[in-house]
Each structure stands twice: as structure tokens, then as C-alpha cells.
Amino acid sequence: MSELLARHRAVMPAWLALNYTEPIEIVSGKGNRVTDGEGKSYLDFFAGILTNMIGYDVPEVREAVERQLATGVVHTSTAYLLRGQVELAEKIARLSGIPDAKVFFTNSGTEANETALLLATYARKSDQVFAMRQSYHGRSFGAISVTANRAWKNNSLSPLNVHFLHGTDRHLTQFAGLSDADYVKACVDDLRHVLATSVSNDVAALIAEPIQGVGGFTMAPDGLFAAYKEVLDEQGILFISDEVQTGWGRTGSAFFGIQNHGVTPDMLTFAKGLGNGFAVGGVVARGDLMDAPHAVGLSTFGGNPISMAAANATLDFVLDHDLQANAARTGAIIINGLKEAAERLPVVKEVRGKGLMFAVELEGPAQASRFMEETKKAGLLAGKGGLYGNAIRMAPPLTLTVDEAVEGLGIIVTALETINAEAA
Ligand code: PLP
């Protein structure tokens, strides 16, 4: 065990999961690559944890933060006007597609979801919420309540009355084998049944990830969210799209993940990539919901000048370089390549994803761990996930080049071939 790992184990929580049997310390980064303490370089196919959305040491972001630092104002109070905050809110409100949108900045995705849940439960005067099975929304009381993943569950302390809906669990349930259309119908029938029998008529909201992140990049079939939205609208139930992983063009085909489904949510939440490593999250909500009196209050560090400088520079970079189109282009190379490989490698159970957000499902957690070690050896970082720890999640920076996509695909396929041969 390295000296740093021993010190980590001594003073950090045991549940703070580290990747790899020999965890690495990342000491520098440039472009889409990072270097560890021993000088080994890796293509970062997880973008930190979807945080380094436009790669490492991006001059535009560094200079924007340095300019803000040079003013001497790292933080005063969010009780004063802050130009960067207003400018960023204007851009995000416009991109969200939410009518009359207003933005509240937080420091994390957890806080963003907690805020959205507060707004929704306040608006509907109800503690009842719908969430999706296999979901992950964060680690505060409210966010954990709407999380359906036993690894994070602390349900006995839930402050919310939560019903979990079907939509991403077809292969794990009695719905296995149904066509998309039949599965959507079964899910909607189930939602109507729950509404008729199991809750009172003031459910506050449905919170859902357009592609489930920690759940293993699992996806609802086309048509599901639109069908759910129709039922929710009948009842005045709000739709919260958790875009912490799916925002900013990552899925290639839309700027926010839920826009792939033709659904305009009442609120959306964001975090992770927007600050390109600097902590920034937030909620976008319809004005009438956001302006509810006494709904939330302030956040001391949410929307601070440094985060706003980083986030404005990152978002401008994404838009100026049309990185959504790049995600579609480079993601297709990888996803198509992986699907081709899967046909001849039985150890691969499924390849799924959209744009630069894709996963490989393997037989079990042991294979997933082998994959992580093999790709690490070959110089590529990925993430593990899924309800059973058997999915490999990959979400490279949106700045990934075609050459890097091809290089990464080669490393991944070689690792899968090795694991397949071992399993044979
Ligand atoms: N929502 C989703 C979809 C996430 O993936 C995460 C984190 O992984 C969160 C919320 C929580 O965000 P944070 O870790 O910034 O609190």
C-alpha cells in the first residue's frame, strides 16, 4: 500500500470508494489526458467524474479564473450584485427551454436536487414525490430519499414519501422481453394504478435522470418520459429533470438530456461539468415556482465569483466550439465500434449510450473490476457503476478528438477481448 493510501485510509471514510486495487494520485492534466504521481499518462474517459467537461488546463477557463482572482474578490457575499452570476443565469435560462425560467446557483448536484425538491414540495404542499428505480440524486436526506440504489439507501430517515416508478428496469423485471411500445404502456398503466390506489392527489413531482448516471447509464425507452409527462400534467404534478450528468450537449443529440424526449420539464438541475472542475451547480425553474415566497433562502457560496468565472468560460467554450456536435461525432465512433465488438464477445451483455455517455454491461462485478485494471494498465481511465456493479461507464471530455476516440476504442476493445478470453 502506498504511503498516501495508508494515510487516506486512516483519516478518510471507509465508504469513500477509490478506483483500482492500487489507487492513483492524479498530479497534472492537459487536454484530455492526466498524469499520475509515477509519471504514467492516461486518456481520461471519465472526465474526472464528468467534471472536466472540456478537458484539463483549458487556457480560456484558467485565464477567466485568474482575471477574477486579480480583482481581489474571491468571495464577498451573494447579497451583492454579481455580474458573472446574472450573465450565466441568462445563458442557462435561455438554453433550458423552460418558459420564464429563473436560475438559483448551488455548489453541488445534491444541493441542486434538494432545492428542486423543496420548491416542488412547497408549491404542491405535499411530501409525496415520484422517482425512478435505479436512480441516484445525491447524498442529502431529500436526495437520498429519491435515490433507488441500496448502496446509498438510508430510507428509514427519509423526509419524503417516495414512490419509485418503472422505466429503466425492463430487463430486470416482469417486463423483460416487452417491446419499447408495450413497456411504455405497461409503465404508464402502472403509474395510473399508483395514482389511483397508492397516493393522495397532491403528489409534488417526478424527479428523473434522462440517462441514469450511477445506475449504469441506463436509459428509458423513447416515448416513456413524454407519456409520463402527459399523465403528470393531468394531475398538476411537476417534472424535475436531473441533468447533473446529461447536460451541456453530452448526449450529442440535445443540449439537455430530457430534450431528447421532446419533454420540457418544469425544473432542471445541473452541476458536475459546468465549472470544468470548479464547484458549481444549480436549479432552473419556471418563474412561478422559483419565486414562491420563503421557498428556499440563500446559499453562501452558491454562485460565487470564482465558480461563475469558470462556468461562464466553460459554457462559452462549449457553445463556441459546438461541442454537442463533437459529442455526437466522436461518441458515434466509439458506440458503433463497441456494438460491433460486442457481437463477437459474449462477455459483453450490452452496449448502450448516447453521444459521449456510454456504458458496457458485463456479466458481473468481477469482470468490471478486471476491465478497470486492464484499461488502467493500457492508459485509460473509466468508471464503474450499475445496480450490480457490473457496468463500465465512460464519459470523456466533450473536447475528445477523433484520434483520441479511435485510440480509446482500441484500448477498450482489447480489454474486452482479454476478459472474454479469460471467461471462455
Ligand atoms: N444527480 C446525479 C444524476 C448525479 O450523478 C450526482 C452525482 O454523481 C448527483 C446528483 C449529486 O451531485 P454531487 O455529487 O455534486 O452532490
Boltz pocket constraint, residues with backbone or C-beta under 6 A from the ligand:
constraints:
  - pocket:
      binder: B
      contacts: [[A, 107], [A, 108], [A, 109], [A, 110], [A, 111], [A, 113], [A, 136], [A, 137], [A, 138], [A, 139], [A, 209], [A, 211], [A, 213], [A, 214], [A, 242], [A, 243], [A, 244], [A, 245], [A, 271], [A, 272], [A, 281]]
      max_distance: 6.0
